Amino acid sequence: VLIPICYLLVCAVGLSGNTLVIYVVLRYAKMKTVTNIYILNLAVADVLFMLGLPFLATQNAISYWPFGSFLCRLVMTVDGINQFTSIFCLTVMSMDRYLAVVHPIKSTKWRRPRVAKLISVTVWTFSFLVVLPVIIFSDVQEDFHTCNMNWPEPVTIWSAAFIIYTSVLGFFGPLLVICLCYLLIVIKVKSSGIRVGSTRRRRSERKVTRMVVIIVVVFVFCWLPFYMMNIVNLIFILPEDPVSVGVYFFMVVLSYANSCANPILYGFLSDNFKQSFQKVLCL
């Protein structure tokens, strides 16, 4: 009973928070910055995913999938696209921070809203291509009547290959690029002795960079346990006792909770988001 309630709670908070983010970015001209265009894409991915959570909560509550094959495939696909789009957007945002801090003059022609929109389309297209295995193999399982990946024989090989595939492409690979971006930023700032807070523009860039770093750190905190658990499960067969199952579902809920954490972070870390939220909510 607890897990479905957690799903629905995450859904309610995530749906309202991310809808608010989408509204303020589209509504106010000052919000249409390069970084905010990527944040808009993050919010759209989260909203789409939140719409599928009630279906997953129902399956968890009644222990079978009553919605048929098409909805199973749709919910699983949107879930996968959310995972990949989120990490790809964070990677692009980190690369954007690298360009803004390390190459502020050269990067001005690339760091434009129009270019950000084209990159966003590319991110969604790439995410869709990466989740093709989910589109092909997700279905209602005949034995358990639950919505899951329906692998052909040998099931263990396909399942292991998919875990490695999603872990590398959907987490550890992009995370390596993100870490490299911030390492290069730190090296540049230290070596050139940039006084980051010396002008209004630099203070603004510093605030945006800090916000992106914190969003990345929270994302890693929410998703790392889930990916680590899957990899550990490849090497050691974990017992299916109530404690192990409970821990696994906690990690799943934690990863889903990232979708409702982001709007809260924007409100705390960005003055523009804070003011826009207050204006919309009449606070």
Secondary structure, 3 states (H helix, E strand, C coil): CHHHHHHHHHHHHHHHHHHHHHHHHHHCHHHCCHHHHHHHHHHHHHHHHHHHHHHHHHHHHHCCCCCHHHHHHHHHHHHHHHHHHHHHHHHHHHHHHHHHHHCCCHHHHCCCHHHHHHHHHHHHHHHHHHCHHHHHHEEECCCCCCEEECCCCCHHHHHHHHHHHHHHHHHHHHHHHHHHHHHHHHHHHHHHCCCCCCCHHHHHHHHHHHHHHHHHHHHHHHHHHHHHHHHHHHHCCCCCCHHHHHHHHHHHHHHHHHHHHHHHHHHHHCHHHHHHHHHHCCC
